[in-house]
Amino acid sequence: MKILVVKDYYDMSRLAAQAVAEVVTGTEKPVLGLATGSTPVGTYKLLVEMCKTGKLSFRNVTTVNLDEYVGLGKRDEQSYVHFMHENFFDRTDIPERNTNLPNGLAKDLDKECARYHDLLGEYRQDLQILGLGSNGHIGFNEPNTSFESTTHVVDLSQSTIRDNARFFPHPSCVPTRAITMGIAEIMNSKKILVLANGANKADAVYQMVYGEIKENCPASVLQRHPECTLIVDETAGARLLNVK
Ligand code: F6R
């Protein structure tokens, strides 16, 4: 794993946007795996700027997102599809038909998982962006999810519900289930870029890089990926800096 510890959130976002831009310009039909949450917001902002100033186009890009809450759709402000439109899709030239997320409103969730799995078979990610849960989750693959998992419905852990409550009017409004890309489908990406900032991620970052590769820390599987880069700010990387 290539590890970059940078000064702050802006530097993390700048390097991440550069990495995305390289894949977009260097690939004929680029497929980007995207994440939501607070971590990649700055990266999306910089990519939007590049697009607005004519430096980068997403016209030929296809996107596949990691996850979506069960029961939320585009009209719900806290849904991930809403987040993606607000932060990225509606501000760039990407055609909406090229964007994909699991459908949290699907009536038959098993069927929806199968559909998304097939879609990922068709659109293998050239680059997958990942944030990191403070409990070591990637996508919504919570601790003790099988490394062989494919797209599935997950019961969110109490710590994830607590962490994500900041986006909702009240903790009781946080959905308890989500559809997530599985760990096997994340690992199938040609390249992976993990981003983390803030002191609350320091332990998870350390476990991901130096911990035993074990399902109790889903992100530890990334040690096995041949092309994985981690970009962290100094606070999230604090425990890495102390390793001799
Ligand atoms: C989001 C996702 C999650 C987040 C993680 C970190 O699509 O899959 O794994 O990346 O929970 O969230 P933030 O960035 O809000 O700290």
Residues whose N, C-alpha, C, O or C-beta is under 5 A from the ligand:
A	BS01	F6R	A35 T36 G37 S38 T39 L66 D67 L130 G131 L132 G133 H137 I138 G139 F140
